[in-house]
Amino acid sequence: MKNRIVNFLVGVGAMLGGYHVIVALTILGFNGWLEGRNLYGGGGALLLKGTLVAVVAGLAGGMAAGLIGWRWPVVAASLVLLPLALDTTYVLFIAERSSPLWFEAMGSLALMLFTVGGGVIIGLLKSRLGREEKALSPA
């Protein structure tokens, strides 16, 4: 029972930690670096910068979740998709948009894919570290 509670709390911590990293980096990226400009119709360079913000924020959030939920990094990063799905629902259907629905949906999808990718990176690093420790340990 105690393990289940600990696993649940670690999962919630990974979800919230990863999500907060994404929120912080997207706010800094879109409002700071891109100065709040609308990406849709803003030209290729602006679109590339916006994509870079989504890639970096997603990878960093997924990696943060994967580090917090070290035992199952990909699962931990996937848990971040829950608040991202709620955020995406708000952006697509409730908030006033200045871009078409498909454009916002594709941006959200990219962010979600790179979030899981961040967890995959941590999983690969964890696997590699485990192999190196086994190779270095005396038999």
C-alpha positions in Angstrom: 0.0 0.0 0.0 2.8 2.4 0.9 4.5 1.8 -2.5 1.3 2.6 -4.3 0.9 5.9 -2.5 4.6 6.8 -3.1 4.3 5.9 -6.8 1.1 8.0 -7.1 2.8 11.0 -5.4 5.9 10.6 -7.6 3.6 10.5 -10.7 1.7 13.6 -9.6 5.0 15.4 -8.9 6.4 14.4 -12.3 3.3 15.5 -14.1 3.2 18.9 -12.3 6.9 19.4 -12.5 7.1 18.7 -16.2 4.0 20.8 -16.9 5.4 23.8 -15.0 8.7 23.6 -16.9 6.7 23.7 -20.1 4.6 26.6 -19.0 7.6 28.6 -17.8 9.5 28.1 -21.0 6.6 28.7 -23.4 5.8 32.0 -21.5 9.5 33.0 -21.7 9.8 32.0 -25.3 6.5 33.4 -26.8 6.2 36.5 -24.6 9.9 37.2 -24.2 11.9 36.0 -27.2 9.0 36.3 -29.7 7.6 39.4 -28.0 4.0 38.0 -28.1 3.8 38.2 -31.9 1.3 36.0 -33.7 3.1 33.1 -35.5 0.3 32.5 -38.0 1.1 34.5 -41.1 4.2 36.0 -39.5 6.8 34.6 -41.9 9.1 31.6 -42.0 11.6 32.9 -39.5 9.0 33.7 -36.9 7.4 30.3 -37.4 10.8 28.6 -37.1 11.4 30.4 -33.8 8.0 29.4 -32.5 8.7 25.8 -33.4 12.0 26.0 -31.6 10.2 27.3 -28.5 7.8 24.3 -28.6 10.6 21.8 -29.2 12.8 23.1 -26.3 9.8 23.5 -23.9 8.5 20.0 -24.7 11.8 18.3 -24.4 12.7 20.1 -21.2 9.3 19.4 -19.6 9.4 15.8 -20.6 13.0 15.4 -19.3 12.0 17.1 -16.1 9.1 14.7 -15.6 11.4 11.8 -16.5 13.9 12.8 -13.9 11.3 13.2 -11.2 9.7 9.8 -12.2 13.0 8.1 -12.7 11.7 4.5 -12.4 9.4 5.0 -15.4 10.6 8.1 -17.3 8.4 7.7 -20.4 5.3 7.1 -18.3 6.2 10.1 -16.2 6.6 12.3 -19.3 3.3 10.9 -20.7 1.5 12.0 -17.5 2.3 15.6 -18.5 0.0 15.1 -21.4 -3.0 15.2 -19.0 -2.6 18.9 -18.1 -1.4 19.7 -21.7 -4.7 18.2 -23.0 -6.7 20.4 -20.7 -4.6 23.4 -21.7 -5.1 22.5 -25.4 -8.8 22.1 -24.9 -9.0 25.6 -23.4 -6.8 27.1 -26.2 -8.8 25.4 -29.0 -12.3 25.8 -27.8 -12.7 28.4 -25.1 -10.0 31.1 -25.4 -10.1 33.7 -28.2 -7.8 32.6 -31.0 -6.0 34.7 -33.5 -5.0 31.7 -35.5 -7.0 28.9 -37.2 -7.9 25.9 -35.2 -5.7 23.5 -37.2 -2.6 25.8 -36.6 -3.1 25.8 -32.9 -3.8 22.0 -32.8 -0.6 21.3 -34.7 1.4 23.4 -32.3 -0.1 21.6 -29.4 0.5 18.2 -31.0 4.2 19.1 -31.6 4.6 20.2 -27.9 3.0 16.9 -26.8 5.2 14.8 -29.0 8.4 16.5 -27.8 7.2 16.2 -24.2 7.1 12.4 -24.6 10.4 12.6 -26.5 12.0 14.2 -23.4 10.9 11.2 -21.4 12.3 8.8 -24.0 15.7 10.7 -23.8 15.8 10.2 -20.1 14.8 6.5 -20.5 17.7 6.0 -22.9 20.1 7.8 -20.6 18.9 5.7 -17.7 19.3 2.5 -19.7 22.8 3.5 -20.8 23.9 4.4 -17.3 22.6 1.1 -16.1 24.7 -0.8 -18.6 27.8 1.2 -17.8 27.3 0.5 -14.0 27.0 -3.2 -14.7 30.1 -3.1 -16.9 32.1 -1.3 -14.2 31.0 -3.4 -11.2 33.1 -6.3 -10.2 31.6 -9.7 -10.9 
